[in-house]
């Protein structure tokens, strides 16, 4: 399995007696114009790969199908293969001092049929919109907002570092 880069460590982590393990799955979906399908967040003004956390007892395949149905409206999905992983040591996104060792698994996917999004909780609040975008444009936009106040909140500091790491690996590479 390919690791897309070194361990990403959030600045300001406090010593924790317990580091919780968290797994996420994310879809890499490309079109014939070499664009990727990302979710644009109106609240954060950034681009991330569609996906999210794996629930206890859930397989990666089930989690990916659930998350892509929610975020991009994927009804019929073909998971082609695992492309690689990223690893982060980061705060919980709820702003607490809890520390997570998060492994994100990126899967190359094809979506045959799209329907309406089924945004849940934070996804709806953040105003997620599926968007086809050139890889360079997504990287450029994410770099513009990477150090702004919104992206310096506990649990959010590593998100765009992770996504840009994967986007940079995708540049010019055939999956």
Buried (B, 14 or more C-beta within 10 A) or exposed (E): EEEBBEEBBBEEBEEEEEEEEBBBBBBBBBEEEEBBBBBBBEEBBBBBBBBBEBEEEBEBEEBBBBBBBBBBBBEEBEBEEBBBBBBBBBBBBEEEEBBBBBBBBBBBBBBEEBEEBEBEEEBEEBBBBBBEBEBEBBBEBBEEBBEEEEBEEBBBBBBBBBBBBBBBBBEEEEE
